[in-house]
Amino acid sequence: VIGRSFYHGVLEQISDTGIVLDRQLNSLQRAELIREAARVPELEYIFQHDLTREAAYNSILLRERREYHLRVGEAVEKLFNDRLEENAHLLAHHFHQGGDDERALKYSVLAGDVAARLYANDEAITHYTLAIEIARQGDSSSEQMIALYMARGRAQEVSGQHDEALSGYRELEDLGRKTQDAVLEMAALVPMITIHSTLSGRPDADMARTLSARSLVLAQELGDHSSEAKTLWNNLLLEILAADDYYKAIEFGERSLEIARQYDLKEQLAFTLQDLARAYVAVERFPEAKVAVDGAREYWRATGNMTMLADNLFNAAGVLYAQLDFDGAWDFVQEGLEISRSIGSVHLEVIALADSVQYHMNSGEIGRALGATEEGLKKLNEIVGSDFITAYLLAIAATVYGLIGMGDAAIEKALLATNLIDPRRRWSFNAPLALGYTITGRLPEAEETLQTLYQQPRFESKRHLDYFGIITPMADLVRGEFLLAKKEYQQILDYDLSAHGLTGNMPASLVLPDLLRIKGQALAALGHTREASETLDGALEMAEARSSKLSIWRILFELSEVAALENRHEDSDQLLQRSREMIDYLTARCGNDEAREGFLDHPAVRRALGGE
């Protein structure tokens, strides 16, 4: 009854008076049915074979089993009164089997809380499920039912079991309807909306909007300010998911913040700030994004919520990448990766690996960038229902291949990525696909793909995009490469680069050195060599200030070409030599033969090395 292993002290407590316990235990040891397992901190025995224990257990009448379980539970509770958390799972089991629902519920919840704190999510789910079963058979309050369903749902969501979490929330919603308890129904709606409003959950904008409309009305009818703030936060997530109107997302987020601040809803304030930062990044309001994400991080650190802290660190890295603080971003990514591994979250670990790619590519560590995507894709085999994050990693890999000139590999990875996600969201990952088509000379397909990233036929007014790592700034870079391939030089010059920080009115964008390089190439092609040289000089200065190795070699090569056109042959030779040295640096860091050969086959690399 006690279990496969059992303490001597517990046996003493439950044994009938007159039984010579030690003599019986010695006899069982001589018969090799049990053996000593430990003496410290308590004398403990264990059955030699579990089948022996099962046979003994099955020989006990059901009525006697219940009595023994109850006695064992009471003995453990008495003997280990100072270690109840450690033994909560045993107490829950024995009191449940013994028919003491009150104490079984108490210790099931405690065991679930202990497991959840240790990120042992499967164990937490098991304990909370037992607690829910017991609570539904009794007269538990609405508050307790909500707490139990929310606790189990959180554990399921953290471990990637979104379908199971939704099923549990629907169960709570149904319970609210059957008992005409609007509070239960309200509590169930909010997390369902969250799951349907997030890319890492079960994104379904139509379902989320339907649930959100019900939730907001219900929250206002109940005067439930917490749920109202949560619903507005969910609407923020929903608009980010839809990717149509980030200003509307910001409006929802700021309304949620207002309510959270007014009613001192500290946790909700942190959730809203964290996701509001994403909307600010999408519309390039980087200072506000930094304030928001920093504010949320302060709360997660203070409360010890490691899951949300890791997620916050990755969001913060995106803000710093956008502000060109590569070292600061890398520090956040590394801390987030360490936390993700410590709590056993494969999902967050994969996001960390994806976010590391931008740092590695800026440093010219091509092999490390590709290695991070490969490691992430392998780890995703451990997660059920990971289509979006898999697509994200594939699109990042496609971007890396495109940036080193491997067009076919870029197309292959990008198509795999876009085929995994909702057609309405595919445009988000189309930049690396368009780049692959451009590199391989498939310009009609490149044009069709590129058009999805812009709102006008001339590729102006780029669509806003949530932070997707290295993919985020790619659209205008791909546009430039495409127009170079089409020899549409004047159209390149017509584009206004002030939105990328050229005029100093806003922070310079990640791709500005390459956009200037493309502009310089267009000027040179039109015969404006002096302007081309000045433009390329500016691009080089900017790239070198950032140590952007992958940009530097190409700018040096194009400067060499312009110098040759101007008959500055000595300058041309020196620039070409510097370009070749940078190519050698990058070649040594490709990581594998396939990437190395692909990079060396880049048309501009071949020209720089004298192969064409």
C-alpha positions, -999 to +999 in steps of 0.1 A: +000+000+000+028+024+009+045+019-024+076+002-040+097+018-013+087+025+023+100+040+055+104+021+087+089+049+106+057+049+085+054+011+091+056+016+128+028+041+127+004+019+108+013-015+122-012-031+146-001-033+183+017-065+191+033-072+158+070-075+161+079-053+131+116-058+129+113-096+131+089-095+102+111-072+082+141-095+088+121-125+076+112-107+044+148-097+038+160-133+043+133-144+018+148-117-006+114-101-010+126-067+003+160-051+010+173-020+027+174+010+004+188+037+027+195+044+063+198+082+060+178+104+065+153+076+074+156+038+074+140+029+041+131-005+024+123-014-011+106-044-027+131-065-048+105-068-075+075-046-082+055-077-092+059-089-056+044-056-043+016-057-068+007-093-058+006-084-022-014-053-029-040-071-050-045-096-021-058-069+001-096-063+001-107-030-013-122-019+020-089-027+038-069-009+011-087+023+017-081+020+054-044+013+049-040+042+025-056+065+049-034+053+078-003+056+056-013+092+046-018+102+082+015+086+092+035+104+065+017+136+074+027+132+110+063+120+105+072+144+078+053+175+090+084+196+082+087+181+047+052+183+034+061+198+001+086+171-006+060+144+002+029+161-012+026+137-041+026+107-017+001+123+006-022+132-024-021+096-036-028+080-002-055+103+009-072+100-025-071+062-024-082+064+013-112+085+004-102+116+022-111+141-006-104+172+015-068+163+022-063+147-012-073+179-029-050+199-006-020+178-013-027+174-050-026+212-054+006+214-033+023+187-054+012+204-086+026+237-074+059+221-064+063+204-097+053+236-116+080+256-097+106+230-108+093+231-144+084+194-141+053+202-162+041+166-169+041+159-132+023+192-125-004+184-150-010+150-135-014+164-100-036+193-111-058+169-131-064+148-100-072+180-080-097+190-107-114+156-106-117+158-068-129+194-068-156+187-094-170+160-072-173+183-042-186+218-035-154+238-044-158+275-049-156+292-083-122+308-073-107+274-065-120+258-098-105+287-118-072+284-100-070+247-107-079+249-144-055+279-149-026+262-131-030+230-152-035+251-184-003+271-178+017+239-173+002+225-205+010+256-225+046+259-212+052+223-223+037+229-257+004+210-251-018+237-265-046+214-277-048+198-243-049+233-227-077+244-250-097+213-241-093+220-204-104+256-208-134+245-228-143+221-200-142+251-176-163+272-200-189+244-202-190+241-164-197+278-162-226+276-186-241+245-169-239+261-135-248+296-149-216+309-134-204+338-156-172+341-136-161+306-146-170+312-182-151+345-182-120+329-167-120+302-194-124+326-224-092+347-217-065+320-220-084+305-250-081+338-268-044+340-259-037+306-275-056+315-306-038+349-308-002+337-307+019+322-334+034+297-309+000+286-298-029+276-321-033+308-342-068+313-354-077+350-359-114+344-365-119+322-335-099+347-314-120+376-325-153+357-317-141+347-282-127+382-276-159+399-284-178+377-259-150+381-233-150+419-234-187+422-230-188+397-202-158+414-184-176+448-186-209+433-173-191+417-144-170+447-136-140+424-139-112+448-146-085+421-146-103+402-174-110+434-193-073+443-192-064+407-203-089+408-231-075+440-244-040+425-242-053+395-262-066+420-288-031+434-290-018+399-296-046+393-322-036+424-342+001+414-341-010+379-354-031+395-382-001+418-390-025+442-407-026+472-383+001+475-357-012+510-347-045+493-338-025+468-318-008+496-299-041+512-292-054+480-276-021+476-257-022+511-243-058+507-231-048+475-214-019+493-197-042+521-185-066+496-168-037+475-154-021+506-139-054+520-125-062+488-107-026+478-098-026+446-119+011+441-118+013+408-137-010+419-164+010+451-167+041+430-174+024+408-200+010+439-218+043+457-218+061+427-232+039+424-262+033+461-267+071+462-272+067+439-303+041+463-318+064+493-312+093+474-329+070+467-359+064+504-365+100+513-356+093+531-324+124+516-308+128+539-277+093+531-266+098+494-273+129+494-251+111+511-222+082+486-224+104+455-226+127+467-198+097+474-176+083+439-181+117+423-175+120+440-141+087+422-130+097+388-143+130+390-125+114+401-093+088+373-094+112+346-106+091+337-136+118+321-157+097+312-187+085+348-192+120+362-184+135+341-212+108+352-236+114+388-226+152+385-231+146+374-267+122+403-273+148+427-258+175+412-280+153+421-310+150+457-298+188+460-294+195+444-328+172+470-344+193+497-326+225+481-338+236+470-304+248+436-314+268+429-283+240+439-260+216+417-279+240+388-278+242+391-240+204+388-238+203+359-262+229+340-242+211+346-209+178+335-224+194+304-238+209+295-204+175+300-187+157+280-214+180+250-209+178+252-171+139+250-172+139+224-199+120+245-224+129+232-259+106+258-275+124+287-259+158+272-265+150+270-302+140+307-302+174+315-286+192+296-313+172+315-340+180+348-324+217+340-323+218+338-361+217+376-365+248+381-342+267+353-360+260+367-394+270+402-385+303+387-372+308+367-403+304+334-385+285+317-413+291+282-400+278+291-365+247+307-380+239+276-400+248+254-371+223+272-349+195+266-374+204+229-378+205+224-340+172+241-336+155+220-363+168+188-346+154+199-312+120+206-328+116+169-333+109+168-295+079+192-298+044+182-311+027+208-332+057+230-339+049+239-375+053+277-371+086+276-352+099+251-377+089+274-405+106+303-387+139+284-385+137+272-421+132+308-432+161+319-412+183+292-428+170+303-462+180+339-454+216+328-444+219+308-477+206+337-497+230+361-481+260+340-490+248+335-525+234+300-524+202+306-542+189+271-547+194+262-511+176+295-501+146+286-523+145+250-510+144+261-473+121+290-480+095+268-498+096+243-469+090+272-445+061+288-464+044+254-470+042+249-432+022+280-423-012+295-429-013+310-465-024+343-450+009+345-431+033+332-458+042+367-470+061+372-437+088+347-449+088+356-485+120+378-484+145+349-484+124+332-511+125+363-534+163+365-527+168+329-538+148+335-570+168+367-577+202+350-572+192+321-595+179+345-622+142+335-618+132+372-619+095+368-627+090+345-597+112+369-576+089+398-586+057+380-578+071+369-544+085+403-536+052+420-543+036+404-513+060+424-490+049+458-503+016+477-506+023+493-541+034+479-574+067+498-574+077+481-541+071+512-519+055+514-485+069+481-471+044+462-449+051+463-412+065+431-398+067+417-363+103+409-352+113+377-370+151+378-363+174+383-393+144+380-417+128+413-404+150+439-423+154+419-455+126+431-477+143+463-489+177+446-494+161+419-516+142+447-535+175+463-543+192+431-554+162+423-576+162+458-593+200+455-598+194+421-615+167+438-637+190+468-644+163+491-631+189+515-618+168+547-618+141+530-597+168+522-571+178+559-570+142+570-568+137+552-534+139+574-503+164+559-478+155+584-451+132+558-435+164+537-430+181+565-410+201+580-438+192+615-429+198+610-392+162+616-382+159+581-369+183+552-360+201+537-390+186+504-401+204+471-401+205+470-439+215+506-446+251+498-455+239+473-481+212+496-494+239+523-499+261+497-516+232+489-540+227+526-546+264+529-554+262+501-579+232+517-596+251+551-598+281+534-612+260+516-638+245+549-649+280+564-652+279+586-620+312+572-607+320+601-584+287+599-566+290+561-566+324+563-549+311+588-523+280+566-516+301+534-513+326+552-490+297+560-467+285+525-468+319+511-460+323+535-430+290+524-417+296+487-422+331+489-406+317+507-375+293+478-370+320+451-379+295+438-405+319+414-422+293+401-447+287+436-460+323+448-459+337+424-485+311+433-510+314+471-505+351+469-509+348+450-541+323+475-555+346+503-545+374+486-564+352+483-595+344+521-593+381+530-588+390+510-619+363+528-639+379+561-628+414+547-638+425+548-601+442+515-606+464+515-575+434+523-553+414+496-571+441+470-564+443+479-528+405+478-523+404+445-542+431+430-519+412+441-488+380+425-503+398+392-509+412+392-474+377+396-460+365+368-484+392+346-470+381+354-435+345+345-443+355+313-462+373+300-432+341+305-411+316+288-434+316+257-412+312+230-439+323+223-474+288+228-489+285+263-475+322+271-483+318+260-520+284+278-522+299+311-510+329+308-533+305+303-562+287+336-555+291+356-587+306+386-570+330+364-551+341+347-583+347+381-599+366+394-568+388+363-569+394+366-606+373+336-616+353+357-641 
